[in-house]
């Protein structure tokens, strides 16, 4: 099992890369109305970050290995969903 520290880093890196991709997309847009669409994805990424970090910091877990594995899987699922939204922009 990977350490909790590495899981937190993964969450941070993945979601910050998604947010950065949104900012790059916004900078490349000439129309301000169109550029505003990425703000929703950025907000969703921030909410996802908060939710996942809260789950990681949860105490009194019976099966820690399964708990952290589920968080990792949830991160992957949500990151793929956010990336597909970016692709549709």
C-alpha positions as CSV (number, residue, x, y, z in Angstrom):
1,X,0.0,0.0,0.0
2,X,1.3,3.4,-0.8
3,X,1.7,5.9,2.0
4,X,-1.0,8.4,3.0
5,X,1.6,11.1,2.2
6,X,1.9,9.8,-1.4
7,X,-1.9,9.5,-1.8
8,X,-2.3,13.2,-0.8
9,X,0.5,14.2,-3.2
10,X,-1.3,12.2,-6.0
11,X,-4.6,14.0,-5.3
12,X,-2.9,17.3,-5.3
13,X,-0.8,16.7,-8.5
14,X,-3.7,15.2,-10.5
15,X,-6.2,17.9,-9.7
16,X,-3.8,20.8,-10.0
17,X,-2.8,19.5,-13.4
18,X,-6.5,19.5,-14.4
19,X,-7.0,23.0,-13.1
20,X,-3.8,24.1,-15.0
21,X,-5.2,22.6,-18.2
22,X,-8.4,24.6,-17.7
23,X,-6.4,27.8,-17.3
24,X,-4.4,27.1,-20.4
25,X,-7.6,26.4,-22.4
26,X,-9.0,29.7,-21.1
27,X,-5.9,31.7,-22.2
28,X,-6.2,30.2,-25.7
29,X,-9.8,31.4,-26.1
30,X,-10.5,34.7,-27.8
31,X,-14.1,34.8,-26.7
32,X,-14.5,35.6,-23.0
33,X,-17.9,33.9,-22.8
34,X,-16.5,30.7,-24.1
35,X,-13.5,30.9,-21.7
36,X,-15.9,31.1,-18.7
37,X,-17.0,27.5,-19.3
38,X,-13.8,26.2,-17.8
39,X,-14.5,28.0,-14.5
40,X,-17.2,25.3,-13.7
41,X,-14.6,22.6,-14.2
42,X,-12.1,24.4,-12.0
43,X,-14.7,24.7,-9.3
44,X,-15.6,21.0,-9.6
45,X,-11.9,20.1,-9.3
46,X,-11.6,22.1,-6.1
47,X,-14.6,20.5,-4.6
48,X,-13.3,17.1,-5.6
49,X,-9.9,17.9,-3.9
50,X,-11.7,18.9,-0.7
51,X,-13.8,15.8,-0.6
52,X,-10.9,13.4,-1.3
53,X,-8.6,15.0,1.3
54,X,-11.4,14.9,3.8
55,X,-11.8,11.1,3.1
56,X,-8.0,10.6,3.5
57,X,-8.0,12.4,6.8
58,X,-10.9,10.4,8.2
59,X,-10.0,8.6,11.5
60,X,-11.2,5.3,13.0
61,X,-11.2,3.3,9.8
62,X,-11.4,-0.5,10.2
63,X,-9.7,-1.5,7.0
64,X,-7.3,1.2,6.0
65,X,-5.9,-0.6,3.0
66,X,-9.4,-0.9,1.4
67,X,-10.3,2.6,2.4
68,X,-7.2,4.2,0.7
69,X,-7.6,1.9,-2.3
70,X,-11.2,3.2,-2.7
71,X,-10.0,6.8,-2.5
72,X,-7.4,6.1,-5.1
73,X,-10.0,4.6,-7.4
74,X,-12.3,7.5,-6.7
75,X,-9.6,9.9,-7.7
76,X,-9.0,8.1,-10.9
77,X,-12.7,8.0,-11.8
78,X,-13.3,11.7,-11.0
79,X,-10.1,12.8,-12.8
80,X,-11.1,11.0,-15.9
81,X,-14.6,12.6,-15.7
82,X,-13.1,16.1,-15.4
83,X,-10.7,15.5,-18.3
84,X,-13.5,14.3,-20.5
85,X,-15.3,17.6,-19.7
86,X,-12.2,19.5,-20.7
87,X,-12.1,17.7,-24.0
88,X,-15.7,18.6,-24.7
89,X,-15.0,22.3,-24.3
